[in-house]
Structures are given as structure tokens and as C-alpha cells.
Amino acid sequence: MLRLCVILFLSAATSAGSATNVFVTEVLYDPVGSSESKHEFVELYNAGPALDLQGWQIGDAVGSKAITTEHFLFDTGARLVLSEQSLSEFNARWGILLPAANFVQVHVIPTFNNSGGDSVVLSDPNGVAVCRVDYREKAPWPGNAANASLSFTNDPRTVTPAQNNDGVNWAISVAGVAYAITDDQGSVGSPGSVAAVPEPAAALVLIPGALAFVSRVLLQKRHGHS
């Protein structure tokens, strides 16, 4: 039975070298706090097909680190946050309920440059770069994202790698805008949320005092699979 489950898992995921459509959708490279590298994160979006991330690497301009040595299914349409923190630590810091299917604790995440710019590179087990974003702190990029993440503003389901790596399609996260929130240290971001992927609008009638509760429910729903 276990063997059958493994076979089914692997058959559902694309192997290294196959066509992939994974994009970087958010990077917090300069968070608030003394342990910056631990609290940095990268968010990815998989437009398909599904991937087994065993052996894949996340890197910067000078090197890369393994994402996971175990099988991990990165499903089509899924958002994935990479961080050195554990899932419980990350959720506590951000006050969210990001599920395990949308999070990988990376043993050592690259220390992204806080000034001037750097690169975020996702490579397959063969070392082939599948996705690359070279962020800068000058035009056409939005500037220095100190204590706030850079967030991709286009719909990642329909973009090209060139559009993903174009600074005009990125913005500095602002609390209260496009699902961005503030963590318990003052950093701003929207981990696990791809703001450009729309959801059906809904009419809400709020009674006094209910706004904070409804906002939290909507945010938690956003971090799950639609």
C-alpha cells in the first residue's frame, strides 16, 4: 500500500527537466529584527504542472540551498512560502493559519542582499534555473523595500518569465493593501497570498464590532486552497 501511494504521488508530479511554470510572487529580503535571514521568506506560485520539490534549490546571486530532501508535492495553482522558521513560528509571527501544504521550512535560506539588489533563483535537481527574479533598488523596480516585502502585482497564472523579472510588475507591500498585513515585529507582507488571483466578490453586512473578526476569517480563507 505504501509503495502504491509513493507511485501515485510521483506520477502526479513533474520530474526535473519537464516544462514548468513556477514564478516568484513575493520576497521579504529586509525584515525587521536582528535575525534577518531567519525571518526572510520567498513566496512561489505554481501555474502548473504539479512538481515534486525533492532536490530542488532556492538561491541568490552567489549560491543556492536545498529546499527539501524529502518528497513534497507543489500542486498546480498552489502558493508556497519558503522560510527558515518552522510553520508554527511563521504563523505565530504573522498571525495567520498557513497550512502545511503551502509551506516548506528551508534549513538555510540564502541571505538576500538588503541594499542594491540581489537575485532569487529556483533551480531543479539538475541545477537548471527554472525561475529567476533579479530585484533592484532603482527604476524600474519600486525602490528600497526595507521592512516590507516586494510583491508581484500581475496574475501569475498568465505571465511569462520575462514579466515576472520586470520591476514594473512589482510593488512594495503596504499594510491593508492587496492582503498585506504586519507581523508582530513590524514587517509588512502577504505570505501565502497571491493578490492578483481574484476571488468572487461578496456583499457583507457588518454589525458593530464584527469587522476585525470578518477580516481575519477572510484572511485565513485566503491562505487555504480556493
Helices and strands as residue ranges (DSSP letters): H 2-11, E 22-28, H 36-39, E 41-46, E 51-52, E 57-59, E 64-66, E 73-74, E 79-83, H 87-94, G 100-102, E 103-105, E 117-123, E 129-136, E 150-152, H 161-164, G 167-169, E 170-172, E 181-182, E 188-189, H 211-222
